[in-house]
Amino acid sequence: MANTSRSRPDAPLPPIQLDPAIRNQSLRVRAGLRAAILDGLLPPGTRLPSSRDLSRTLGIGRNAVVAAFEHLISDGLIEARHGSGTFVSPQLPPAQQTATAPDLALAYGKRPPFALGQTHVEPDFLARLGAATRRAIALARPADLAYGDPRGTRHLRTQIAETLAANRGIRCDPDCIIVVTGTQHGLRLCADALLTPGDTAWFEDPGYNVSRATLTAAGMTLAPVPVDAAGLDVAAGIANAPNARAVYVTPSHQFPTGVRMEMTRRAALIDWAEATGAWVFEDDYDSEFRYSGPPLTALAGLSPNRVIYLGTFAKTLFPGLRLGYIVVPPDALERVLRARPALDRFQPAFLQNAVADLLADGTVATHLRRNLRRYRAARDLVAQCIVETSEGRLTPDVPEHGLHLIAWLPAGTSTATATEIRSAAGVETLLVSETRMQQGEREGFVLGFSGHAPEDLRIAATALGRAALTTLSSSGGGTN
Ligand SMILES: Cc1ncc(COP(=O)(O)O)c(C=O)c1O
């Protein structure tokens, strides 16, 4: 190969693409040649033009080309042969086709109206978060750059403890708080640490699909426990799965029904957990958003020894932040912390400290107050629009709390009819039946109203209301 090349003194310009985004000339040439070699455009043994020719043709300084060649030589991609020139290394393995990912229909980025889990973030809030993050990086101590405390930074944990004491009736030592990426991460961590695959856990029915998937992935056998107007039916849980080792609940605002668990049920649940030694996973995902009525003390405030409290910044701030926290009973702390390095060790200290600064200086509280007003207006807009356009066929449950509502269909409406209405309306919405483990009684649409533009909500609510009106009128009610 080398001999053949030597017989062609003027090597042609290699087929390289220079990326203008790379400011440094030498790095630009190096990246272009490297990609051409790895993609097989310059096969092993190919002779490269001299640095002088390449510099002239590419319009890049000769020194930059020489430096790029030197780098590629030290990378082993090209070699210089004395008196012959520079060649692509003959020993390189054949170029591989880049494997392309399958086209999966995963919903990222801006999501349509009624998609759950959206929040509104003002540019001013982001500017403050940016400034706080830059400050946290500039002021980083060596400890912030090293392997950190698996619980997260003390600064953030202290702020979380103060907020929980003020708003949720939970008094906890900041050292019992573990900062995680979100509710599911905390749930998985605790399931791995405190339960054994094959253990039974009670699960609300209907309930939050994602938590169901998380506990199932951790090897739990889930026992569906019905939810009624008073919340989780504890007596049914005891009757059906008395040996359960854990329970997953959303007592402040049941997902998806929106029911608030009554005090007698809370007491019964705590009694059962304390008597059997079961763990209570309390998902308190949206309790910061109360439109009326006083806040309810969290279960963790009633039984700090059996309840693991799961909180998230996904709703109060935004899901892309990936920050949440769990409050772990002192007796369970060591086991949970031991399990953490196998998952992810900890969240970056900079981000934690930046968020802690914004909690401490009141920026988060202001952001929440503004969003509460915004979300209340969105809730009312959707509820009113649904009633009007469906001419009463859909009955929204207007929640005092949270970021979604259920628009119920008339009793007896089948899931097939609900699906037909959803397709006709072309809106993003879960059906209540899609959150159930067992056959349930009533069908409805779970509508997220936070973080969507009012006009988009109006259009989607009108489409859903009209589709319900048309479908139910023509099918004589759509019942089974
Ligand atoms: C019931 C429930 N729990 C928890 C969460 C938050 O999950 P994460 O913090 O894992 O993003 C959500 C988000 O939509 C939710 O609906």
The ligand as an ORCA input file, in Angstrom:
! r2SCAN-3c Opt
* xyz 0 1
  C     -48.178     10.692     41.410
  C     -46.852     11.295     41.044
  N     -45.796     11.088     41.851
  C     -44.590     11.616     41.573
  C     -44.375     12.377     40.454
  C     -43.012     12.980     40.225
  O     -42.154     12.049     39.747
  P     -40.572     12.362     39.598
  O     -40.153     13.170     40.770
  O     -39.970     10.995     39.594
  O     -40.406     13.094     38.308
  C     -45.421     12.604     39.569
  C     -45.161     13.374     38.339
  O     -45.946     13.536     37.460
  C     -46.692     12.066     39.879
  O     -47.737     12.279     39.068
*
